[in-house]
């Protein structure tokens, strides 16, 4: 993930900063509780494509 791109991207729901999870190749919005996928280097910033962070819990 390009660090410059990460600096300018915000969550489409909350407009807050995102964190990049290298292991899962996702952009994380803690405020919205969503993880947005990154496919072929392209962030998919659609809520319908996002995964709920609660899915991480056992």
SERO-222755 format. One record per residue (C-alpha): residue number from 1; z, y, x; residue in one letter. Coordinates in nm, 3 decimals. Example, Ala and Ser with C-alpha at 12.3 -4.5 7.8 and 13.67 -1.06 7.14 Angstrom:
2
+-----+---------+---------+---------+-----+
|   n |      up |   north |    east | res |
+-----+---------+---------+---------+-----+
|   1 |   0.780 |  -0.450 |   1.230 |   A |
|   2 |   0.714 |  -0.106 |   1.367 |   S |
+-----+---------+---------+---------+-----+
***
This chain:
58
+-----+---------+---------+---------+-----+
|   n |      up |   north |    east | res |
+-----+---------+---------+---------+-----+
|   1 |   0.000 |   0.000 |   0.000 |   X |
|   2 |  -0.102 |   0.336 |   0.138 |   X |
|   3 |   0.219 |   0.537 |   0.198 |   X |
|   4 |   0.044 |   0.860 |   0.097 |   X |
|   5 |  -0.061 |   0.707 |  -0.236 |   X |
|   6 |   0.296 |   0.591 |  -0.296 |   X |
|   7 |   0.416 |   0.949 |  -0.245 |   X |
|   8 |   0.198 |   1.086 |  -0.524 |   X |
|   9 |   0.219 |   0.804 |  -0.779 |   X |
|  10 |   0.485 |   0.822 |  -1.049 |   X |
|  11 |   0.582 |   0.596 |  -1.334 |   X |
|  12 |   0.353 |   0.660 |  -1.633 |   X |
|  13 |   0.651 |   0.621 |  -1.868 |   X |
|  14 |   0.931 |   0.818 |  -1.700 |   X |
|  15 |   0.739 |   1.025 |  -1.442 |   X |
|  16 |   0.990 |   0.912 |  -1.177 |   X |
|  17 |   0.923 |   0.783 |  -0.826 |   X |
|  18 |   0.817 |   0.425 |  -0.766 |   X |
|  19 |   0.924 |   0.169 |  -0.505 |   X |
|  20 |   0.681 |  -0.074 |  -0.346 |   X |
|  21 |   0.780 |  -0.441 |  -0.342 |   X |
|  22 |   0.571 |  -0.597 |  -0.065 |   X |
|  23 |   0.676 |  -0.952 |  -0.146 |   X |
|  24 |   0.554 |  -0.934 |  -0.507 |   X |
|  25 |   0.287 |  -0.668 |  -0.446 |   X |
|  26 |   0.421 |  -0.449 |  -0.726 |   X |
|  27 |   0.526 |  -0.091 |  -0.785 |   X |
|  28 |   0.876 |  -0.081 |  -0.930 |   X |
|  29 |   1.003 |   0.178 |  -1.177 |   X |
|  30 |   1.380 |   0.131 |  -1.193 |   X |
|  31 |   1.407 |   0.407 |  -1.455 |   X |
|  32 |   1.169 |   0.229 |  -1.693 |   X |
|  33 |   1.269 |  -0.123 |  -1.591 |   X |
|  34 |   0.906 |  -0.212 |  -1.521 |   X |
|  35 |   0.702 |  -0.355 |  -1.234 |   X |
|  36 |   0.337 |  -0.253 |  -1.215 |   X |
|  37 |   0.101 |  -0.493 |  -1.033 |   X |
|  38 |  -0.117 |  -0.396 |  -0.738 |   X |
|  39 |  -0.446 |  -0.588 |  -0.741 |   X |
|  40 |  -0.685 |  -0.570 |  -0.447 |   X |
|  41 |  -0.500 |  -0.260 |  -0.327 |   X |
|  42 |  -0.533 |  -0.083 |  -0.663 |   X |
|  43 |  -0.215 |   0.001 |  -0.858 |   X |
|  44 |  -0.250 |  -0.099 |  -1.224 |   X |
|  45 |  -0.046 |   0.170 |  -1.395 |   X |
|  46 |  -0.083 |   0.044 |  -1.751 |   X |
|  47 |   0.233 |  -0.036 |  -1.946 |   X |
|  48 |   0.055 |  -0.333 |  -2.107 |   X |
|  49 |   0.000 |  -0.482 |  -1.759 |   X |
|  50 |   0.357 |  -0.419 |  -1.639 |   X |
|  51 |   0.626 |  -0.683 |  -1.609 |   X |
|  52 |   0.979 |  -0.620 |  -1.731 |   X |
|  53 |   1.228 |  -0.620 |  -1.443 |   X |
|  54 |   1.469 |  -0.826 |  -1.653 |   X |
|  55 |   1.225 |  -1.115 |  -1.597 |   X |
|  56 |   1.376 |  -1.134 |  -1.244 |   X |
|  57 |   1.714 |  -1.241 |  -1.380 |   X |
|  58 |   1.788 |  -1.615 |  -1.400 |   X |
+-----+---------+---------+---------+-----+
***
